[in-house]
Amino acid sequence: MEGGKKGRREKSKKDEADAATAEKEPSDSEEEKSSKLIKEDKFDDISSAVSKSTKATKHPKRETKKGEGKRKRRKKLTGDSINPEDKARVLNYMKEQNRPYSALNVFDNLHGEIKKTEVQRILDVLVEEGEVKSKDFGKFVIYLFNQDKMPVVSKDEIEKTDKEINDHKEKLKALTDKLKEKQKSTCTIYA
């Protein structure tokens, strides 16, 4: 057992000796030189210290012809800079469907036309504006169109539409009865 302890002691002495020599040796790394210059407050900012210590060379800018090499990028969404077309599309979707959805459901139902993060931000902005309401269920947030923005229907209109529905049901029943009679008559002719 003593042999094992001696080996450990020798290793730790070697580690200490290596650390002591590393402290004595000057570091030639460019990053360390720039950090020393900054610590000594010889430079006002980091960029001038790095450029002086590393002697950085700048690459000339690439010249491109008009219209070449430029990418079309969508505006990044922040609180105020949301694409109004996307916002209108999400709002119209929520109004037409008039049922609760999560942000992921809205993204999926728009078939990826708007990015998922944009949909989330748009819905959050619509909640702030009062166009859409949200309800938290633990991790999940459900969004639905604000029912106060929907038109109020009078009782007379409801009764009128109920009457139209009943009339259409009666017509449908009469037409299905006629269809059954005609199907029976065609079966007897071919038989």
C-alpha positions in Angstrom: 0.0 0.0 0.0 2.9 2.3 0.6 4.0 2.0 -3.0 0.7 3.3 -4.2 0.9 6.3 -1.8 4.4 7.1 -3.0 3.2 7.1 -6.6 0.4 9.5 -5.8 2.8 11.8 -3.9 5.3 11.8 -6.7 2.5 12.7 -9.3 1.2 15.5 -7.1 4.8 16.9 -6.8 5.2 16.7 -10.5 1.9 18.6 -11.0 3.0 21.3 -8.6 6.4 21.6 -10.4 4.6 21.9 -13.8 2.3 24.6 -12.5 5.3 26.6 -11.0 7.2 26.5 -14.3 4.0 27.5 -16.2 3.7 30.6 -14.0 7.3 31.6 -14.6 7.2 31.2 -18.4 5.9 34.3 -20.2 2.8 33.7 -22.3 3.2 34.6 -26.0 -0.4 34.2 -26.9 -1.9 37.2 -28.7 -5.1 37.1 -26.7 -3.2 37.2 -23.4 -1.1 40.2 -24.7 -4.3 42.1 -25.5 -5.9 41.3 -22.2 -2.7 42.5 -20.4 -2.8 45.8 -22.3 -6.5 46.2 -21.5 -5.8 45.5 -17.8 -3.0 48.1 -17.8 -5.6 50.6 -19.2 -3.3 51.5 -22.1 -6.3 51.3 -24.5 -9.7 52.8 -24.2 -11.5 49.9 -25.7 -11.0 46.2 -26.5 -11.0 46.6 -30.3 -8.0 48.9 -30.4 -6.1 46.6 -28.1 -6.8 43.6 -30.1 -6.0 45.3 -33.4 -2.7 46.6 -32.1 -1.6 43.3 -30.5 -2.7 41.0 -33.2 -1.9 43.2 -36.1 -5.2 42.2 -37.7 -5.6 42.7 -41.4 -9.0 43.6 -42.8 -10.3 41.9 -45.8 -11.5 44.2 -48.6 -15.3 44.4 -49.1 -16.6 42.2 -51.8 -18.1 44.3 -54.6 -21.4 43.0 -55.9 -23.4 44.2 -58.8 -26.7 45.7 -58.2 -29.3 43.1 -57.2 -26.7 40.2 -57.0 -26.0 38.4 -53.8 -28.7 40.0 -51.8 -31.1 37.9 -49.8 -34.6 38.8 -49.2 -35.2 38.7 -45.5 -38.4 39.1 -43.5 -38.5 41.7 -40.8 -37.6 40.4 -37.5 -40.5 40.5 -35.1 -40.3 42.7 -32.1 -43.2 44.1 -30.2 -44.0 46.8 -32.7 -42.6 45.5 -35.9 -44.9 42.7 -36.9 -45.8 42.1 -40.6 -49.3 43.5 -40.9 -50.3 41.0 -43.5 -49.4 38.1 -41.3 -51.1 39.7 -38.3 -54.3 40.2 -40.4 -54.1 36.6 -41.6 -53.9 35.2 -38.1 -56.6 37.5 -36.8 -59.0 36.6 -39.7 -58.3 32.9 -39.1 -59.1 33.2 -35.4 -62.3 35.1 -36.2 -63.5 32.7 -38.9 -62.8 29.6 -36.9 -64.1 31.1 -33.6 -62.8 28.3 -31.5 -59.8 27.9 -29.1 -56.4 27.0 -30.5 -52.9 26.8 -29.3 -50.1 28.7 -31.1 -48.9 25.4 -32.6 -52.4 24.6 -33.9 -52.7 28.0 -35.6 -49.2 27.4 -37.2 -50.2 24.0 -38.4 -53.6 25.1 -39.7 -52.0 28.0 -41.7 -49.8 25.3 -43.3 -46.5 26.9 -42.4 -47.2 30.1 -44.3 -46.1 32.0 -41.2 -43.2 30.9 -39.0 -44.0 29.3 -35.6 -42.3 32.0 -33.6 -44.0 34.7 -35.6 -47.4 33.1 -35.0 -46.6 33.1 -31.2 -45.6 36.7 -31.2 -48.5 37.8 -33.3 -50.9 36.0 -30.9 -49.3 37.7 -28.0 -49.6 41.1 -29.6 -53.3 40.4 -30.4 -53.8 39.5 -26.8 -52.3 42.8 -25.7 -54.5 44.7 -28.2 -57.6 42.9 -26.9 -58.5 41.2 -30.2 -57.8 37.7 -28.9 -58.0 36.3 -25.4 -55.7 33.8 -23.8 -56.0 31.2 -21.1 -53.1 29.4 -19.4 -53.3 25.7 -18.7 -50.0 25.0 -17.0 -47.4 25.0 -19.8 -50.0 25.5 -22.5 -51.6 28.7 -23.6 -54.9 28.6 -25.5 -56.0 31.5 -27.6 -59.5 32.4 -28.8 -61.1 35.3 -30.6 -62.6 37.9 -28.2 -66.3 37.2 -28.1 -67.0 40.8 -27.2 -65.9 41.7 -30.7 -68.5 39.4 -32.3 -71.8 40.9 -33.5 -74.7 40.5 -31.1 -77.6 38.6 -32.6 -81.2 39.5 -31.6 -83.8 36.9 -30.6 -85.8 37.7 -33.8 -82.9 36.8 -36.0 -82.3 33.6 -34.1 -86.0 32.6 -34.5 -85.9 33.4 -38.2 -82.8 31.2 -38.8 -84.3 28.4 -36.7 -87.4 28.5 -39.0 -85.3 28.5 -42.1 -83.4 25.5 -40.8 -86.6 23.6 -40.1 -87.9 24.4 -43.6 -84.7 23.1 -45.2 -85.0 19.9 -43.1 -88.5 19.3 -44.3 -87.5 19.9 -47.9 -84.6 17.5 -47.5 -86.9 14.8 -46.0 -89.3 15.2 -49.0 -86.5 14.9 -51.5 -85.0 11.8 -49.9 -88.5 10.2 -49.9 -88.8 10.9 -53.7 -85.3 9.5 -54.3 -86.2 6.3 -52.5 -89.4 5.9 -54.5 -87.5 6.4 -57.8 -84.8 4.0 -56.8 -87.5 1.4 -56.1 -89.1 1.9 -59.4 -85.8 1.6 -61.3 -85.1 -1.7 -59.4 -88.5 -3.2 -60.6 -87.8 -2.2 -64.2 -84.5 -3.9 -64.3 -85.6 -7.0 -62.4 
